[in-house]
Amino acid sequence: AVADALAKANANSDFGSNVIVESAAVLGSFACGVDQGVHAVLDTGDFSHLIRLLLAADEVVDAAARSLRMIYQSKLAPKFDFYKEENMDFLLSLLRSENENLTGLGAGIVIHSCETSDEQNILCHAGSLEKLISGLDGSISQRDASLESLATILKNNPEAVSKFVELQNERALRSVIELTKDKYPRTRLLACLCLICIKNSSSCYLQDIGIKTKLIYILLELLDDSGQVGEEASFAFSSLVAGKEDLQKLAFEANAIDKFYNHLQNCALHPKRLQGIFLALADLCSKLECCRSKFMSLQDEM
């Protein structure tokens, strides 16, 4: 019924615009965080209609963009085909928009749809890096969306990393490093993840021991967050130290094993948080005997 009202409303009239805004808001709420809801909304066929509404008046555009952003938080959202020129033109128009909902939607499309190195390279060559970098100076929402999108494009792609680092004489890289000091925990986490992607993709960057140590301490601090950031911090830590003896040594010196051990004492840990801690400990103890001995000594004290 809601989808039918949205499809029949006339965006050029005040009444129709109000119906569209309210209908899009309801569809977005159905899709927010519930895969069944996303599936139901997609089944109505209104996804393409919401896309077309992005060309309407401002109030309608905001409502459609917010609803689409909710859909693109789900794995069920339609995958965006970056190989089609008209699709890339549309995506870049979203990323360059001054409307926060539109730039957020563009970032969500990148995060959801960019999965291969070819897709990463297409986005790089089309100019998406420059558009996302401009979002680092925006609102909290724009910063976080830009950081997560950048990490998606840079992950395991040395070519993309080189292009990113060279942009604006490394100003973009310095901006990401600066965001590791942000007052918002999620922004700090996403900035760390972006830097980890850069370091893991191209070992020639971020060799300064100060930056490595800083990343370790920030991630260990973020473990204390009681929400999603705390859950994700241990996975980020794992990807930072996995297979890297020098970083495992720095983490050992930062008392990382004690930190993870203290968290393990909490019997009420969420399964995902527990999984992340075990993964981080496994990677931390994979190469150095001092780490393994420290962990075993703590086990003896239990």
KAWO-V124579 format. One record per residue. N is the residue number from 1. RES is the residue in one small letter. PHI is phi in whole degrees, 0 to 359 (999 if undefined). OMEGA is omega as a letter, one per 20 degrees, with the letter a starting at -180 (none if undefined). BURIAL is b if it has 24 or more other C-alpha atoms within 12 Angstrom, else e. Layout:
n->(N N)
res->(RES RES)
phi->(PHI PHI)
omega->(OMEGA OMEGA)
burial->(BURIAL BURIAL)
This chain:
n->(1 2 3 4 5 6 7 8 9 10 11 12 13 14 15 16 17 18 19 20 21 22 23 24 25 26 27 28 29 30 31 32 33 34 35 36 37 38 39 40 41 42 43 44 45 46 47 48 49 50 51 52 53 54 55 56 57 58 59 60 61 62 63 64 65 66 67 68 69 70 71 72 73 74 75 76 77 78 79 80 81 82 83 84 85 86 87 88 89 90 91 92 93 94 95 96 97 98 99 100 101 102 103 104 105 106 107 108 109 110 111 112 113 114 115 116 117 118 119 120 121 122 123 124 125 126 127 128 129 130 131 132 133 134 135 136 137 138 139 140 141 142 143 144 145 146 147 148 149 150 151 152 153 154 155 156 157 158 159 160 161 162 163 164 165 166 167 168 169 170 171 172 173 174 175 176 177 178 179 180 181 182 183 184 185 186 187 188 189 190 191 192 193 194 195 196 197 198 199 200 201 202 203 204 205 206 207 208 209 210 211 212 213 214 215 216 217 218 219 220 221 222 223 224 225 226 227 228 229 230 231 232 233 234 235 236 237 238 239 240 241 242 243 244 245 246 247 248 249 250 251 252 253 254 255 256 257 258 259 260 261 262 263 264 265 266 267 268 269 270 271 272 273 274 275 276 277 278 279 280 281 282 283 284 285 286 287 288 289 290 291 292 293 294 295 296 297 298 299 300 301 302)
res->(a v a d a l a k a n a n s d f g s n v i v e s a a v l g s f a c g v d q g v h a v l d t g d f s h l i r l l l a a d e v v d a a a r s l r m i y q s k l a p k f d f y k e e n m d f l l s l l r s e n e n l t g l g a g i v i h s c e t s d e q n i l c h a g s l e k l i s g l d g s i s q r d a s l e s l a t i l k n n p e a v s k f v e l q n e r a l r s v i e l t k d k y p r t r l l a c l c l i c i k n s s s c y l q d i g i k t k l i y i l l e l l d d s g q v g e e a s f a f s s l v a g k e d l q k l a f e a n a i d k f y n h l q n c a l h p k r l q g i f l a l a d l c s k l e c c r s k f m s l q d e m)
phi->(999 294 298 294 297 296 293 269 290 264 292 271 248 298 297 298 298 297 298 297 300 292 294 297 296 293 299 296 292 300 274 286 74 230 300 300 293 299 301 295 295 295 295 287 82 276 300 295 292 297 298 296 292 293 262 273 291 307 297 291 301 301 295 294 295 297 297 294 298 298 296 283 276 258 293 279 299 300 285 275 269 285 283 271 301 293 291 294 298 296 299 295 294 293 293 269 294 273 276 299 292 288 294 296 296 301 296 297 296 299 299 282 257 276 235 244 296 296 293 300 292 300 297 298 291 278 99 291 301 298 293 290 299 297 288 292 262 268 289 303 298 293 300 295 296 293 298 293 293 299 299 297 285 273 300 56 225 302 296 294 298 300 296 297 297 285 296 55 55 71 295 297 297 296 296 293 300 296 289 291 260 301 284 267 304 294 297 298 298 294 296 298 299 296 293 296 299 295 294 289 279 219 293 285 261 57 275 300 296 295 291 300 296 299 300 298 293 296 294 294 293 291 303 284 295 279 255 297 300 297 293 280 298 291 292 296 301 301 293 288 262 303 75 241 298 296 286 295 293 297 294 299 292 271 61 297 296 300 297 293 299 298 291 294 288 277 290 264 297 294 307 293 294 297 300 296 295 298 296 297 296 298 290 293 263 286 236 254 294 297 291 295 296 297 296 294 294 291 300 296 277 290)
omega->(r r r r r a a a r a a r a a a r r r a a a a r r r r r r r a a r a a r r r r a r r r r a a r a r r r a a r r a a a a r r a a r a r r r r r r a r a r a a r r a a a a r a a r r r r a a r r a a a r r a r r r r r r r r r r a a a a a a r r r r a r r r a r r a a a a a r r r r r a a r a a r a r r r a r r r r a a a r a a a r r a r a a a a r r r r r r r r r r a a r r a a a a a r r r a r r r r r r r r a a a a a a a r r a a r r r a r r r a r a r r a r a r a a a r r r a a a r r r r a r a a r a a a a r r r r r a r r a a r a r r r r r a r a a a r a a r r r a r r r r r r r a a a a a r a r a a r a a r r r r a a none)
burial->(e b b e b b b e b e b e e e e e b e b b b b b b b b b b b b b b e e e e b b b b b b e e e b b e b b b e b b e b e e b b b b b b b b b b b b b b b b e b b b e b b b e e e e e b e b b b b b b b b e b b b b b b b b b b b b b b b b b e e e b b b b b b e b b b b b b b b b b b e e e e b b b b b b b b b b b b b b b b b b b b b b b b b e e e e e e b b b b b b e b b b e e e b b b b b b b b b b b b b b b b b b e e b b e e e e b b b b b b b b b b b b b b e e e e b b b b b b b b b b b b b b e b e e b b b b b b e b b b b b b b b e b b e e e e e e e e b b e b b b b b b b b b b b e b e e b e e b b e e e e e e e)
